[in-house]
Amino acid sequence: MRRNLRNLVFLLIFAIASPAAAGQLAEREVLSNDMVLLHAERKSVPIVTVVLAIKAGSIAEQPAKAGLAYLTAALLTEGTQKRSSRDIGEAIEFVGGSLGASAAADYATVSLSVLKKDVALGFDLLSDIVLHPVFSEDELKRKQRITRNWLIQQNEEPGTVASIAFSKAVYGEHPYGRQVQGTIESLDTINRQDILGFHETYYVPNNAIMSVAGDISREELKTLLDRYFGDWKTKSVPPASLPAVESGKVPRTVKMSKDLTQANIILGHLGISRENPDYYAVLVMNYILGGGGFASRLMDNIRDNRGLAYDVHSYFSASKYGGSFQAGLQTKNDSANLAIEEILREMERIRTEPVTDKELEDAKSYLTGSFPLRIDSNSKIAGFNLAVEYYGLGLDYVDKYPAIINAVTKEDILRVAKEYLDTRNYVLVVVGDMEKAKLKY
């Protein structure tokens, strides 16, 4: 009865949040220039949101040029052949819209949001910054300087230092092991020709996905695409050449001594890719372990019962070409050993003992009940559809998701915990006062 009620609530919320109460959340089409177009017409609010993903993230750059993908995306809004950076900013601000670009590991995104009445201007600006950026020397130097200062500041944050060290230890030379923004040293090696070449190579329609959601019909959208993106030509894109990543065969500890009152701790290892069929069972399992906030075992044990930390969490970062698992917390230096011991204890417990019926039911209730909140606005729908396409989940994913989660059993959780949690061959990063912590790991 409880599960049936939960599914009914899911469908009711979905009916409100999406263009249709059932079926696909978007229409999909591959255009003549091989760009994938996803369209979700939604007339409830007179706003149109566009998210354009270019498969030009840091996985496409050379290690020596780390930060190239980031700088290329960041400079898109800083001037085109017919508009200055100021012109672009004033034009979009005048109509109360937003226009921005950024890069992540897997891809770069250019996002637009405008009122329906201003959608033509929005597409004009969007196409201009994507197709005709100039990447001026002055703007490049300014962005390099800003990014360099940001990196310096980040490297003073203990949590960031721990996170960077963890990614490097887990992924090694793989692009997932470095910051998207690059390093202070690599930024200095990037010049305008590098950016022009990167843009020319990767910013092509057959390497792109456009997701549109809002008050715009299919006919209106196709007219705008013909007008503003009609000259975007297909080009050959070199395949990604990524180094292999292997799990460690022994535990590895990275100790970084700093004069801190609390130790920043991350413990984890390689995880799974988003396309792994076990992803959903892992999602439920991790909710019980450390992803469920106050409902999780790590929080119950380490915070509530032992008072070792204000917050403790775990998560699987599942990306296109792999992923990682990590559990993290901050605790007093002299309680670091005990906190680490309890993380490993809870990891081992969920690997060897079945979860309870209540834990399983609560995890499913949260994961299915909160799911519609991921598609309750135009921007969320556009981003959601983009992810569905990129990871090949299928446009009926919204319909399938509750059934997939509800089908996870206690046996599934025990199986994936044994397979994807490793209490022996892990990476442990601790940033804190090593003299006080006296780590035994």
C-alpha positions as CSV (number, residue, x, y, z in Angstrom):
1,M,0.0,0.0,0.0
2,R,2.8,2.4,0.9
3,R,4.6,1.8,-2.3
4,N,1.5,2.3,-4.4
5,L,0.8,5.6,-2.6
6,R,4.3,6.7,-3.3
7,N,4.0,5.9,-7.0
8,L,0.7,7.8,-7.2
9,V,2.3,10.9,-5.6
10,F,5.2,10.6,-8.1
11,L,2.8,10.6,-11.0
12,L,0.8,13.5,-9.7
13,I,3.9,15.6,-9.2
14,F,5.2,14.6,-12.6
15,A,2.0,15.6,-14.2
16,I,2.4,19.1,-12.8
17,A,6.1,19.4,-13.4
18,S,6.3,18.1,-17.0
19,P,4.7,18.8,-20.4
20,A,2.9,15.5,-20.3
21,A,1.9,13.2,-17.5
22,A,3.4,10.2,-19.2
23,G,5.6,9.3,-22.0
24,Q,8.7,11.1,-23.2
25,L,9.7,14.3,-21.5
26,A,11.1,15.7,-24.8
27,E,11.1,15.2,-28.5
28,R,14.5,14.1,-30.0
29,E,15.8,14.9,-33.4
30,V,19.1,14.7,-35.1
31,L,19.4,17.7,-37.4
32,S,21.0,17.8,-40.9
33,N,24.3,19.0,-39.4
34,D,24.2,16.0,-36.9
35,M,23.5,18.1,-33.8
36,V,21.1,16.3,-31.4
37,L,18.1,18.5,-30.6
38,L,15.9,17.9,-27.6
39,H,12.7,19.9,-27.3
40,A,10.3,20.1,-24.4
41,E,7.4,22.5,-25.0
42,R,6.1,23.8,-21.7
43,K,3.6,26.7,-21.9
44,S,3.0,27.2,-18.1
45,V,5.5,30.1,-17.9
46,P,6.5,32.4,-20.8
47,I,10.2,31.6,-20.6
48,V,12.5,29.7,-22.9
49,T,15.6,27.9,-21.6
50,V,18.4,26.5,-23.8
51,V,21.3,24.4,-22.7
52,L,23.9,23.7,-25.4
53,A,26.5,21.0,-24.5
54,I,29.7,20.7,-26.5
55,K,31.7,17.6,-25.9
56,A,34.7,19.8,-25.2
57,G,35.5,19.4,-21.6
58,S,38.9,18.8,-20.0
59,I,38.9,15.2,-21.2
60,A,39.6,16.7,-24.7
61,E,42.6,18.7,-23.8
62,Q,46.3,17.7,-23.4
63,P,47.6,17.4,-19.8
64,A,50.3,20.1,-20.5
65,K,47.5,22.4,-21.5
66,A,45.2,21.8,-18.5
67,G,42.7,24.5,-18.3
68,L,42.3,25.0,-22.0
69,A,38.7,23.7,-22.1
70,Y,37.8,25.9,-19.2
71,L,39.4,29.1,-20.7
72,T,37.8,28.5,-24.1
73,A,34.3,28.2,-22.5
74,A,34.9,31.1,-20.1
75,L,35.9,33.4,-23.0
76,L,32.8,32.8,-25.2
77,T,30.9,35.6,-23.6
78,E,33.9,38.0,-23.6
79,G,33.5,39.3,-27.2
80,T,32.5,38.2,-30.7
81,Q,33.2,39.5,-34.2
82,K,30.4,42.0,-33.9
83,R,29.9,42.5,-30.1
84,S,32.1,43.4,-27.3
85,S,31.9,41.7,-23.9
86,R,30.0,44.8,-22.7
87,D,27.6,44.7,-25.6
88,I,26.7,41.1,-24.8
89,G,26.2,41.7,-21.1
90,E,24.1,44.8,-21.7
91,A,21.9,43.1,-24.4
92,I,21.0,40.2,-22.2
93,E,20.6,42.2,-19.0
94,F,18.3,44.7,-20.8
95,V,15.7,42.0,-21.4
96,G,16.1,40.4,-18.0
97,G,17.7,37.2,-19.4
98,S,20.8,35.2,-18.6
99,L,23.6,33.9,-20.8
100,G,26.6,32.1,-19.7
101,A,29.2,29.4,-20.5
102,S,31.3,27.0,-18.4
103,A,33.3,23.8,-18.8
104,A,33.4,20.6,-16.8
105,A,35.3,17.4,-17.3
106,D,33.1,15.8,-19.9
107,Y,31.6,18.7,-21.7
108,A,31.2,22.5,-21.9
109,T,27.8,24.1,-21.6
110,V,26.4,27.4,-22.9
111,S,23.1,28.4,-21.2
112,L,20.4,30.8,-22.2
113,S,17.2,31.9,-20.5
114,V,14.9,34.6,-21.8
115,L,11.3,35.6,-21.9
116,K,9.4,34.2,-24.9
117,K,9.1,37.7,-26.4
118,D,12.9,38.0,-26.5
119,V,13.7,34.5,-27.8
120,A,14.9,35.8,-31.1
121,L,17.4,38.1,-29.4
122,G,18.4,35.2,-27.2
123,F,19.2,32.9,-30.1
124,D,21.1,35.7,-31.8
125,L,23.3,36.1,-28.8
126,L,23.7,32.4,-28.2
127,S,24.7,31.7,-31.8
128,D,27.1,34.7,-31.9
129,I,29.1,33.6,-28.8
130,V,29.2,30.0,-29.9
131,L,30.1,30.5,-33.6
132,H,31.9,33.8,-33.7
133,P,34.0,34.4,-30.5
134,V,37.2,36.3,-31.0
135,F,39.2,35.3,-27.9
136,S,41.1,38.5,-27.7
137,E,44.6,38.6,-26.1
138,D,43.5,41.1,-23.5
139,E,40.5,39.1,-22.4
140,L,42.6,35.9,-22.3
141,K,45.2,37.5,-20.1
142,R,42.6,38.9,-17.8
143,K,40.8,35.5,-17.5
144,Q,44.1,33.8,-16.9
145,R,44.9,36.2,-14.1
146,I,41.5,35.8,-12.5
147,T,41.7,32.0,-12.7
148,R,45.3,32.0,-11.3
149,N,44.2,34.0,-8.3
150,W,41.2,31.8,-7.8
151,L,43.5,28.7,-7.8
152,I,45.8,30.3,-5.3
153,Q,42.8,31.0,-3.0
154,Q,41.4,27.5,-3.5
155,N,44.7,25.9,-2.6
156,E,44.5,27.6,0.8
157,E,41.2,25.8,1.6
158,P,41.8,22.6,3.5
159,G,38.7,20.9,2.0
160,T,39.8,21.8,-1.5
161,V,43.3,20.7,-0.9
162,A,42.1,17.3,0.3
163,S,39.7,16.9,-2.7
164,I,42.4,17.7,-5.2
165,A,44.8,15.3,-3.6
166,F,42.1,12.6,-3.5
167,S,41.3,12.9,-7.2
168,K,44.9,12.8,-8.2
169,A,45.6,9.7,-6.1
170,V,42.5,7.9,-7.4
171,Y,42.7,8.8,-11.1
172,G,46.4,9.4,-11.7
173,E,47.0,10.9,-15.1
174,H,43.4,10.6,-16.2
175,P,41.7,14.1,-16.8
176,Y,39.3,13.3,-13.9
177,G,42.3,13.5,-11.7
178,R,42.9,17.2,-12.2
179,Q,41.0,20.5,-11.8
180,V,39.1,21.6,-14.8
181,Q,40.6,25.1,-14.3
182,G,44.1,23.6,-14.7
183,T,47.1,24.6,-12.6
184,I,48.9,27.8,-12.1
185,E,51.8,26.4,-14.2
186,S,49.6,25.0,-17.1
187,L,47.6,28.2,-17.4
188,D,50.8,30.1,-18.4
189,T,51.4,27.8,-21.3
190,I,48.0,28.4,-22.9
191,N,47.9,31.0,-25.7
192,R,45.3,32.4,-28.1
193,Q,46.2,30.0,-30.9
194,D,45.6,27.1,-28.5
195,I,42.1,28.4,-27.8
196,L,41.3,29.1,-31.4
197,G,42.4,25.6,-32.4
198,F,40.5,24.0,-29.6
199,H,37.3,25.9,-30.5
200,E,37.7,25.1,-34.2
201,T,38.2,21.4,-33.5
202,Y,35.5,20.7,-30.9
203,Y,32.8,23.4,-31.2
204,V,31.0,21.8,-34.1
205,P,27.4,20.7,-34.3
206,N,28.1,16.9,-34.6
207,N,29.8,17.2,-31.3
208,A,26.9,19.0,-29.6
209,I,23.6,18.5,-27.9
210,M,21.0,21.3,-27.6
211,S,18.2,20.9,-25.1
212,V,15.4,23.4,-25.2
213,A,12.5,23.7,-22.7
214,G,9.8,26.3,-22.3
215,D,7.1,28.2,-24.2
216,I,8.3,27.6,-27.7
217,S,6.7,25.4,-30.4
218,R,8.6,22.9,-32.6
219,E,8.0,25.2,-35.6
220,E,9.2,28.3,-33.8
221,L,12.3,26.5,-32.6
222,K,13.2,25.1,-36.0
223,T,12.8,28.6,-37.6
224,L,15.2,30.1,-35.1
225,L,17.7,27.3,-35.5
226,D,17.7,27.7,-39.3
227,R,18.1,31.5,-38.9
228,Y,20.9,31.5,-36.3
229,F,22.6,28.2,-36.5
230,G,22.0,27.3,-40.2
231,D,25.6,27.9,-41.1
232,W,27.1,25.7,-38.4
233,K,28.9,23.1,-40.4
234,T,29.8,19.5,-39.5
235,K,33.5,18.7,-39.1
236,S,35.4,15.6,-38.1
237,V,36.2,15.4,-34.4
238,P,39.2,13.4,-33.1
239,P,38.2,10.7,-30.7
240,A,39.1,11.1,-27.0
241,S,42.3,9.3,-26.0
242,L,42.2,8.7,-22.3
243,P,44.7,6.8,-20.1
244,A,43.5,3.7,-18.3
245,V,42.8,4.0,-14.6
246,E,43.4,1.0,-12.4
247,S,42.4,0.4,-8.8
248,G,45.2,0.3,-6.2
249,K,46.3,-3.0,-4.8
250,V,47.2,-1.6,-1.4
251,P,45.8,1.2,0.8
252,R,47.4,4.5,0.1
253,T,47.5,7.4,2.6
254,V,48.2,11.0,1.7
255,K,49.1,13.1,4.7
256,M,49.2,16.9,4.4
257,S,50.2,18.7,7.6
258,K,48.6,22.1,8.2
259,D,48.1,24.1,11.4
260,L,44.4,23.3,11.7
261,T,42.1,22.6,14.7
262,Q,40.3,20.0,12.6
263,A,41.4,17.3,10.2
264,N,39.8,17.1,6.8
265,I,39.4,13.5,5.9
266,I,38.5,11.8,2.6
267,L,38.5,8.0,2.2
268,G,37.5,6.3,-1.0
269,H,38.6,4.6,-4.3
270,L,37.5,4.1,-7.9
271,G,33.8,3.8,-8.4
272,I,31.5,3.2,-11.4
273,S,30.5,5.0,-14.6
274,R,27.1,6.5,-15.0
275,E,26.3,3.9,-17.6
276,N,26.9,0.9,-15.3
277,P,23.7,-1.1,-14.9
278,D,24.4,-1.4,-11.2
279,Y,24.2,2.4,-10.8
280,Y,20.7,2.3,-9.3
281,A,21.4,-0.4,-6.7
282,V,24.6,1.6,-5.8
283,L,22.5,4.7,-5.5
284,V,20.1,3.0,-3.0
285,M,23.0,1.4,-1.1
286,N,24.9,4.7,-0.8
287,Y,21.8,6.5,0.5
288,I,21.7,4.1,3.4
289,L,25.5,4.2,4.0
290,G,26.1,7.9,3.8
291,G,24.1,9.7,1.2
292,G,20.9,10.0,3.1
293,G,21.9,12.8,5.5
294,F,20.5,12.2,9.0
295,A,19.0,9.0,7.8
296,S,22.3,7.4,6.9
297,R,24.4,5.0,8.9
298,L,27.6,7.2,8.8
299,M,25.7,10.2,10.2
300,D,23.9,8.1,12.8
301,N,27.2,6.5,14.0
302,I,29.8,9.2,13.7
303,R,27.8,12.3,14.4
304,D,24.8,11.3,16.5
305,N,26.3,8.4,18.5
306,R,29.9,9.4,18.8
307,G,29.9,13.2,18.3
308,L,33.0,13.1,16.1
309,A,31.8,15.4,13.4
310,Y,29.1,17.8,12.5
311,D,28.6,16.3,9.1
312,V,29.7,13.1,7.5
313,H,28.7,11.9,4.0
314,S,29.5,9.5,1.2
315,Y,28.7,9.5,-2.5
316,F,29.5,7.9,-5.8
317,S,30.6,10.4,-8.4
318,A,29.5,8.6,-11.6
319,S,30.7,10.2,-14.8
320,K,30.9,9.1,-18.4
321,Y,34.3,7.5,-18.3
322,G,34.4,6.2,-14.8
323,G,33.8,7.4,-11.3
324,S,34.8,7.4,-7.7
325,F,33.5,6.6,-4.2
326,Q,34.3,8.8,-1.3
327,A,33.3,9.3,2.3
328,G,34.3,12.6,4.0
329,L,34.2,14.5,7.2
330,Q,36.0,17.0,9.4
331,T,36.9,16.1,12.9
332,K,39.3,17.1,15.7
333,N,42.8,16.1,14.9
334,D,43.0,13.7,17.9
335,S,39.8,11.9,16.9
336,A,40.9,11.4,13.2
337,N,41.9,7.7,13.8
338,L,38.6,6.9,15.4
339,A,36.6,8.6,12.7
340,I,38.5,6.7,10.0
341,E,37.9,3.5,11.8
342,E,34.2,4.0,12.0
343,I,33.9,4.9,8.3
344,L,35.6,1.6,7.5
345,R,33.5,-0.2,10.0
346,E,30.3,1.0,8.4
347,M,31.6,0.2,4.9
348,E,32.4,-3.3,6.0
349,R,29.0,-3.7,7.7
350,I,27.0,-2.9,4.7
351,R,29.2,-5.2,2.6
352,T,28.6,-8.2,4.9
353,E,25.2,-7.7,6.5
354,P,21.8,-7.2,4.8
355,V,20.2,-3.8,5.3
356,T,16.9,-3.7,7.1
357,D,13.5,-3.5,5.5
358,K,12.9,-0.1,6.9
359,E,16.3,1.3,5.6
360,L,15.5,-0.1,2.1
361,E,12.0,1.3,2.1
362,D,13.1,4.7,3.4
363,A,15.8,4.9,0.7
364,K,13.4,4.1,-2.0
365,S,10.8,6.5,-0.7
366,Y,13.3,9.4,-0.7
367,L,14.9,8.6,-4.1
368,T,11.5,8.3,-5.9
369,G,9.7,11.0,-4.0
370,S,12.4,13.6,-4.6
371,F,12.9,12.7,-8.2
372,P,10.2,15.0,-9.6
373,L,11.9,18.0,-8.1
374,R,14.6,17.5,-10.6
375,I,12.2,18.5,-13.4
376,D,10.0,21.2,-11.8
377,S,11.3,24.1,-13.9
378,N,12.4,24.9,-17.5
379,S,16.1,25.0,-16.5
380,K,15.9,21.7,-14.7
381,I,14.1,20.0,-17.6
382,A,16.6,21.3,-20.1
383,G,19.5,20.1,-18.0
384,F,17.8,16.8,-17.2
385,N,17.1,16.0,-20.8
386,L,20.7,16.9,-21.7
387,A,22.0,14.4,-19.1
388,V,19.6,11.7,-20.3
389,E,20.9,12.1,-23.8
390,Y,24.6,12.3,-22.9
391,Y,24.5,9.1,-20.8
392,G,22.1,7.3,-23.2
393,L,19.4,6.8,-20.6
394,G,16.5,7.0,-23.1
395,L,13.8,9.6,-23.2
396,D,11.4,7.4,-21.3
397,Y,13.8,7.5,-18.3
398,V,11.3,9.5,-16.2
399,D,8.8,6.7,-16.5
400,K,11.3,4.0,-15.9
401,Y,13.1,5.5,-12.9
402,P,10.6,4.7,-10.1
403,A,10.3,1.1,-11.2
404,I,14.0,0.7,-11.4
405,I,14.5,2.0,-7.9
406,N,11.6,0.1,-6.5
407,A,13.0,-3.1,-8.0
408,V,16.2,-2.9,-6.0
409,T,16.4,-5.7,-3.3
410,K,18.4,-6.2,-0.2
411,E,20.3,-8.9,-2.1
412,D,21.2,-6.3,-4.7
413,I,22.5,-3.9,-2.1
414,L,24.6,-6.6,-0.5
415,R,26.0,-7.6,-3.9
416,V,26.9,-4.1,-5.1
417,A,28.4,-3.2,-1.7
418,K,30.7,-6.2,-1.8
419,E,31.7,-5.3,-5.4
420,Y,32.0,-1.6,-5.3
421,L,33.1,-0.8,-1.7
422,D,36.7,-1.7,-0.8
423,T,37.8,-1.5,2.9
424,R,41.3,-2.7,2.1
425,N,42.6,-1.0,-1.1
426,Y,41.5,2.5,-0.5
427,V,42.9,6.0,-0.8
428,L,42.9,8.0,2.4
429,V,43.7,11.7,2.4
430,V,44.1,13.7,5.6
431,V,44.8,17.4,5.8
432,G,45.4,18.5,9.4
433,D,47.8,18.7,12.2
434,M,49.7,15.5,11.8
435,E,51.5,15.8,15.1
436,K,48.2,15.8,17.0
437,A,46.4,13.4,14.7
438,K,49.1,10.6,15.1
439,L,47.6,8.7,12.3
440,K,47.9,4.9,12.4
441,Y,46.8,4.5,8.8
